[in-house]
């Protein structure tokens, strides 16, 4: 029950509490008011809102919240799925890919980020050695490394989707008019909505300013408790809405990673992998970075990204030690590359959630995913080489 496990549990509980507020139509209307009715601008707005939210509360939460928003816009355009085939793909991928590229932005954006922070502390931090304090990565430091990558990717995501899937409608004025009518029927926001927003802001501020002292997990649990105490959600709803098996999965995966480190298995795998890379001349520097990224991308498209980091983290961090590379750089590359699960339905919760809508096929993920993988990898390597050195690594 490390802090990262508590954080994952608290985040899942917060997700249930936020979804319970049913703010989807209001969010859709807010997006349209900001972007106008042009399809390309709405899709960018969906990616931006999904991304900004996902960078703080996790992609699975945002995908679940935003899916009804996307479905609302699609069904208000046409009830016939064949007539909105490409439009649906652009809107739904704007949600999942927007959330995925943003989930790297902060420690609370994904379980894998918290897991990597835990590994840095577990493997390299020594309270008696001041030089190891740099391995205590806090909320703001993580944002300094990763948030620029998310912001640069946002407009590129929209461009890739619009060029891959040509929407049948370039303007959504008619469905937007219907949406406005539905929002007017809901009436103004009530006190419960405002309380939920206030509680979320307080949790976010706690993650930013208090996580180094209390830990992100404690703050997430306290936040979930605040939602319960204030009556925003009932325990029965959290108990039935949280997938407790996911918490056990991450706890087991983290335990496996620690055991690989303690028994020397991670060291053995790392040395052998470095030996293989040495034969082709990519056992250090940018070549090693690229190899770690490719390995993580492959693994994360076959299992959940959190599990991928839990398993690969000890190996890649040991690879950094063997190759005399910075464990912080290799750790960030591992964690960020685990977000490149664009190719399969099962690679990330956000992709699984939008696929469940029935509008997408597995082939659609491959069609757009390979473009996303190339774009994200190239951008990450560029940022790692030219920007991260200014952060002191």
C-alpha positions as CSV (number, residue, x, y, z in Angstrom):
1,X,0.0,0.0,0.0
2,X,2.5,2.6,-1.2
3,X,1.4,6.2,-1.9
4,X,1.0,5.4,-5.6
5,X,-1.5,2.6,-4.8
6,X,-3.5,5.0,-2.5
7,X,-3.4,7.6,-5.3
8,X,-4.8,5.1,-7.8
9,X,-7.6,4.1,-5.4
10,X,-8.4,7.7,-4.6
11,X,-8.4,8.8,-8.3
12,X,-10.9,6.0,-9.2
13,X,-13.1,7.1,-6.3
14,X,-12.9,10.7,-7.5
15,X,-13.8,9.6,-11.0
16,X,-17.1,8.1,-9.8
17,X,-17.9,11.2,-7.8
18,X,-17.3,13.5,-10.8
19,X,-19.2,11.4,-13.3
20,X,-22.1,11.3,-10.8
21,X,-22.6,15.1,-11.3
22,X,-23.7,14.6,-15.0
23,X,-22.1,17.7,-16.4
24,X,-21.6,16.2,-19.9
25,X,-24.2,18.4,-21.8
26,X,-23.0,21.5,-20.0
27,X,-19.4,20.7,-21.0
28,X,-20.4,20.2,-24.6
29,X,-22.3,23.5,-24.7
30,X,-19.3,25.2,-23.1
31,X,-17.0,23.8,-25.7
32,X,-19.3,24.9,-28.6
33,X,-19.6,28.4,-27.1
34,X,-15.8,28.7,-27.1
35,X,-15.1,27.2,-30.5
36,X,-18.1,28.0,-32.7
37,X,-19.9,25.5,-34.9
38,X,-17.2,24.6,-37.4
39,X,-16.3,20.9,-37.1
40,X,-12.6,21.4,-37.0
41,X,-12.8,23.9,-34.2
42,X,-15.2,21.8,-32.2
43,X,-12.9,18.8,-32.5
44,X,-9.9,20.9,-31.4
45,X,-12.0,22.2,-28.5
46,X,-12.9,18.6,-27.5
47,X,-9.3,17.6,-27.6
48,X,-8.2,20.6,-25.6
49,X,-10.9,20.2,-22.9
50,X,-10.3,16.5,-22.7
51,X,-6.6,17.1,-22.5
52,X,-6.6,19.8,-19.8
53,X,-8.9,17.7,-17.6
54,X,-7.1,14.5,-18.2
55,X,-3.8,16.0,-17.3
56,X,-5.0,16.5,-13.8
57,X,-7.6,13.8,-13.1
58,X,-6.6,10.9,-15.4
59,X,-7.6,9.8,-18.9
60,X,-10.1,7.1,-17.8
61,X,-12.1,9.7,-15.8
62,X,-12.2,12.2,-18.6
63,X,-13.0,9.7,-21.3
64,X,-15.9,8.5,-19.3
65,X,-17.1,12.1,-18.7
66,X,-16.5,13.2,-22.3
67,X,-17.9,10.2,-24.2
68,X,-21.5,11.3,-23.6
69,X,-20.5,14.7,-24.9
70,X,-19.2,13.2,-28.1
71,X,-22.2,10.9,-28.5
72,X,-24.5,13.9,-28.0
73,X,-23.0,15.8,-30.8
74,X,-22.9,12.8,-33.1
75,X,-26.5,11.7,-32.5
76,X,-27.8,15.2,-32.8
77,X,-26.2,15.4,-36.2
78,X,-27.7,12.1,-37.5
79,X,-29.2,9.0,-36.1
80,X,-27.9,7.0,-39.1
81,X,-24.3,5.8,-38.2
82,X,-23.4,5.4,-41.8
83,X,-23.9,9.1,-42.4
84,X,-21.6,10.2,-39.6
85,X,-19.0,7.5,-39.9
86,X,-16.0,9.8,-40.2
87,X,-17.4,12.5,-38.1
88,X,-17.9,10.1,-35.2
89,X,-14.3,8.8,-35.6
90,X,-12.9,12.4,-35.5
91,X,-14.9,13.4,-32.4
92,X,-14.3,10.1,-30.5
93,X,-10.6,10.0,-31.2
94,X,-10.4,13.7,-30.2
95,X,-11.6,12.5,-26.8
96,X,-9.3,9.5,-26.4
97,X,-6.2,10.8,-28.1
98,X,-6.6,14.2,-26.5
99,X,-6.8,12.5,-23.1
100,X,-3.9,10.2,-23.9
101,X,-1.4,12.9,-24.9
102,X,-2.4,14.9,-21.8
103,X,-2.1,12.1,-19.3
104,X,1.7,12.6,-19.3
105,X,1.3,16.2,-18.1
106,X,1.2,15.8,-14.4
107,X,1.7,13.0,-11.8
108,X,-2.1,12.8,-11.3
109,X,-2.7,12.4,-15.1
110,X,-2.1,8.6,-14.9
111,X,-1.2,5.8,-12.6
112,X,2.0,5.2,-14.5
113,X,3.3,8.6,-13.5
114,X,2.8,7.9,-9.8
115,X,4.4,4.5,-10.3
116,X,7.5,6.0,-11.8
117,X,7.8,8.6,-9.1
118,X,7.6,5.8,-6.6
119,X,10.3,3.8,-8.4
120,X,12.7,6.8,-8.4
121,X,12.2,7.2,-4.7
122,X,12.5,3.5,-4.0
123,X,15.6,2.8,-6.1
124,X,17.7,6.0,-5.8
125,X,16.7,8.2,-2.9
126,X,18.8,8.0,0.3
127,X,17.8,10.3,3.1
128,X,21.4,10.5,4.3
129,X,22.7,11.7,0.9
130,X,21.6,15.2,-0.2
131,X,22.7,14.4,-3.8
132,X,19.8,12.0,-4.1
133,X,17.1,14.6,-3.3
134,X,16.7,15.2,-7.0
135,X,15.0,11.8,-7.3
136,X,12.1,13.2,-5.1
137,X,10.2,14.4,-8.1
138,X,7.3,16.7,-7.0
139,X,4.1,17.8,-8.9
140,X,5.5,21.0,-10.3
141,X,8.8,19.4,-11.4
142,X,7.0,16.7,-13.3
143,X,4.9,19.4,-15.1
144,X,8.0,21.3,-16.1
145,X,9.3,18.2,-17.9
146,X,6.1,16.8,-19.5
147,X,3.5,19.5,-19.9
148,X,5.1,21.3,-22.8
149,X,5.0,18.0,-24.8
150,X,1.2,17.8,-24.2
151,X,0.6,21.4,-25.3
152,X,2.6,21.1,-28.5
153,X,0.8,17.8,-29.4
154,X,-2.8,19.3,-29.1
155,X,-3.1,21.0,-32.5
156,X,-1.2,18.2,-34.2
157,X,-3.7,15.6,-32.9
158,X,-6.6,17.5,-34.6
159,X,-4.6,17.9,-37.8
160,X,-3.9,14.1,-37.9
161,X,-7.5,13.2,-37.3
162,X,-9.0,15.6,-39.8
163,X,-6.5,14.4,-42.5
164,X,-7.1,10.7,-41.7
165,X,-10.9,10.8,-41.4
166,X,-12.7,13.4,-43.6
167,X,-15.8,14.4,-41.7
168,X,-19.1,14.3,-43.6
169,X,-20.1,17.7,-42.1
170,X,-17.9,20.8,-42.0
171,X,-20.3,22.7,-39.8
172,X,-22.5,21.4,-36.9
173,X,-25.0,24.3,-36.6
174,X,-28.1,22.1,-36.5
175,X,-26.9,19.7,-33.8
176,X,-25.6,22.7,-31.8
177,X,-29.0,24.3,-31.9
178,X,-30.6,21.1,-30.5
179,X,-27.9,20.9,-27.8
180,X,-28.7,24.5,-26.7
181,X,-32.3,23.6,-26.2
182,X,-31.4,20.6,-24.1
183,X,-29.1,22.7,-21.9
184,X,-31.8,25.3,-21.4
185,X,-34.1,22.5,-20.2
186,X,-31.5,21.5,-17.6
187,X,-31.6,25.0,-16.1
188,X,-28.8,26.8,-14.3
189,X,-26.1,25.0,-12.4
190,X,-27.1,24.1,-8.9
191,X,-25.3,24.3,-5.6
192,X,-24.2,20.7,-5.8
193,X,-22.4,21.3,-9.1
194,X,-20.5,24.3,-7.7
195,X,-19.5,22.4,-4.6
196,X,-18.2,19.5,-6.7
197,X,-16.1,22.0,-8.8
198,X,-14.8,23.7,-5.6
199,X,-13.8,20.4,-4.1
200,X,-12.0,19.4,-7.2
201,X,-10.0,22.7,-7.3
202,X,-9.1,22.1,-3.6
203,X,-7.8,18.6,-4.4
204,X,-5.8,20.0,-7.3
205,X,-4.2,22.7,-5.2
206,X,-3.4,20.0,-2.6
207,X,-1.6,17.9,-5.2
208,X,0.4,21.0,-6.3
209,X,1.4,22.4,-3.0
210,X,1.1,19.6,-0.4
211,X,2.0,16.4,-2.3
212,X,5.7,16.6,-1.3
213,X,4.7,16.5,2.4
214,X,1.6,14.4,2.5
215,X,1.9,12.4,-0.7
216,X,-0.6,12.4,-3.7
217,X,-2.3,9.3,-2.4
218,X,-3.3,10.8,0.9
219,X,-4.7,13.9,-0.8
220,X,-6.7,11.8,-3.3
221,X,-8.2,9.7,-0.5
222,X,-9.0,12.9,1.5
223,X,-10.6,14.4,-1.6
224,X,-12.8,11.3,-2.1
225,X,-13.8,11.5,1.6
226,X,-14.7,15.1,1.1
227,X,-17.1,14.2,-1.7
228,X,-18.7,11.6,0.5
229,X,-19.0,13.8,3.6
230,X,-20.5,16.7,1.6
231,X,-23.1,14.4,0.1
232,X,-21.9,14.7,-3.5
233,X,-21.9,10.9,-3.9
234,X,-22.9,8.0,-1.8
235,X,-20.6,5.2,-0.7
236,X,-22.8,2.6,-2.5
237,X,-22.2,4.5,-5.8
238,X,-18.5,4.5,-5.2
239,X,-18.4,0.9,-4.1
240,X,-20.2,-0.2,-7.3
241,X,-18.5,2.3,-9.6
242,X,-14.9,1.7,-8.6
243,X,-13.1,-1.3,-10.3
244,X,-11.4,-2.6,-7.1
245,X,-9.6,-5.2,-9.2
246,X,-7.7,-2.5,-11.0
247,X,-6.3,-1.3,-7.6
248,X,-5.2,-4.9,-6.8
249,X,-3.7,-5.2,-10.3
250,X,-1.5,-2.1,-9.8
251,X,-0.5,-3.1,-6.3
252,X,0.6,-6.5,-7.6
253,X,2.4,-5.0,-10.6
254,X,4.3,-2.5,-8.3
255,X,5.2,-5.4,-5.9
256,X,6.5,-7.4,-8.9
257,X,8.6,-4.4,-10.0
258,X,10.1,-4.0,-6.6
259,X,10.9,-7.7,-6.3
260,X,12.6,-7.6,-9.7
261,X,14.8,-4.9,-8.4
262,X,15.5,-6.5,-5.0
263,X,16.3,-10.0,-6.5
264,X,18.5,-8.6,-9.2
265,X,16.2,-9.8,-12.0
266,X,15.8,-6.2,-13.4
267,X,19.6,-5.8,-13.3
268,X,20.0,-9.0,-15.3
269,X,17.4,-8.1,-17.9
270,X,18.8,-4.6,-18.2
271,X,22.4,-5.8,-18.7
272,X,21.4,-8.3,-21.4
273,X,19.2,-5.8,-23.2
274,X,22.1,-3.3,-23.1
275,X,24.3,-6.0,-24.6
276,X,21.9,-6.6,-27.5
277,X,21.7,-2.8,-28.1
278,X,25.5,-2.6,-28.0
279,X,25.8,-4.9,-31.0
280,X,23.9,-2.3,-33.1
281,X,25.5,0.7,-31.5
282,X,22.5,2.1,-29.6
283,X,23.5,1.3,-26.0
284,X,23.8,4.9,-24.9
285,X,22.7,8.5,-25.6
286,X,19.8,9.2,-28.0
287,X,20.0,5.6,-29.4
288,X,19.3,4.2,-26.0
289,X,16.5,6.7,-25.5
290,X,14.9,5.7,-28.8
291,X,15.2,2.0,-27.9
292,X,13.6,2.5,-24.5
293,X,10.8,4.4,-26.2
294,X,10.2,1.8,-28.9
295,X,10.2,-1.0,-26.3
296,X,7.7,0.8,-24.0
297,X,5.5,1.7,-26.9
298,X,5.3,-1.9,-28.0
299,X,4.5,-3.2,-24.5
300,X,2.0,-0.5,-23.7
301,X,-0.1,-1.4,-26.8
302,X,-0.5,-4.9,-25.5
303,X,-1.4,-4.2,-21.9
304,X,-2.5,-1.3,-19.8
305,X,0.0,1.6,-19.6
306,X,0.2,1.5,-15.8
307,X,1.1,-2.2,-15.9
308,X,3.6,-1.5,-18.6
309,X,5.5,1.0,-16.5
310,X,5.2,-1.2,-13.4
311,X,6.9,-4.0,-15.2
312,X,9.3,-2.1,-17.4
313,X,10.3,0.6,-14.9
314,X,12.8,-1.4,-12.9
315,X,14.3,-2.7,-16.1
316,X,14.7,0.7,-17.9
317,X,16.0,2.4,-14.7
318,X,18.6,-0.3,-14.3
319,X,19.5,0.1,-18.0
320,X,20.1,3.8,-17.3
321,X,22.5,2.8,-14.4
322,X,24.4,0.3,-16.5
323,X,24.7,2.8,-19.4
324,X,25.6,5.7,-17.2
325,X,22.6,7.6,-18.3
326,X,20.3,9.8,-16.2
327,X,17.6,7.6,-14.5
328,X,15.4,10.7,-14.5
329,X,15.6,11.0,-18.3
330,X,15.1,7.3,-18.9
331,X,12.3,7.2,-16.4
332,X,10.5,10.1,-18.1
333,X,10.9,8.5,-21.5
334,X,9.5,5.2,-20.2
335,X,6.5,6.9,-18.5
336,X,5.7,9.2,-21.4
337,X,6.2,6.5,-24.1
338,X,3.6,4.4,-22.2
339,X,1.0,7.0,-23.3
340,X,1.7,6.1,-27.0
341,X,-1.0,3.3,-26.8
342,X,-2.8,4.6,-29.9
343,X,-2.7,1.4,-31.9
344,X,-5.0,-1.0,-30.1
345,X,-8.3,-0.9,-28.2
346,X,-6.8,-2.4,-25.0
347,X,-3.7,-0.2,-24.8
348,X,-5.3,2.6,-22.8
349,X,-8.6,3.0,-20.9
350,X,-9.5,6.0,-23.0
351,X,-9.4,4.0,-26.2
352,X,-11.4,1.2,-24.7
353,X,-14.1,3.6,-23.5
354,X,-14.6,5.3,-26.9
355,X,-14.5,1.9,-28.7
356,X,-17.3,0.8,-26.5
357,X,-19.5,3.4,-28.2
358,X,-19.9,1.1,-31.2
359,X,-18.9,3.8,-33.7
360,X,-15.2,2.6,-34.1
361,X,-13.5,-0.5,-35.4
362,X,-10.0,-1.9,-34.4
363,X,-8.8,-0.9,-37.9
364,X,-9.6,2.7,-37.2
365,X,-7.1,2.7,-34.3
366,X,-4.3,1.4,-36.6
367,X,-5.3,3.9,-39.3
368,X,-4.8,6.9,-37.1
369,X,-2.6,5.3,-34.5
370,X,0.7,4.9,-36.5
371,X,0.7,8.6,-37.3
372,X,0.2,9.4,-33.7
373,X,3.0,7.1,-32.6
374,X,5.5,8.7,-35.0
375,X,4.5,12.2,-34.1
376,X,4.6,11.7,-30.3
377,X,7.9,9.8,-30.4
378,X,9.7,12.4,-32.6
379,X,8.4,15.3,-30.4
380,X,9.4,13.6,-27.2
381,X,12.9,12.9,-28.4
382,X,13.2,16.5,-29.6
383,X,12.1,17.9,-26.2
384,X,14.3,15.4,-24.3
385,X,17.4,16.4,-26.3
386,X,16.9,20.2,-26.5
387,X,14.7,21.2,-23.6
388,X,15.3,18.8,-20.7
389,X,19.0,19.7,-20.3
390,X,17.9,23.2,-19.2
391,X,16.0,21.5,-16.3
392,X,19.2,20.2,-14.8
393,X,19.4,16.6,-16.1
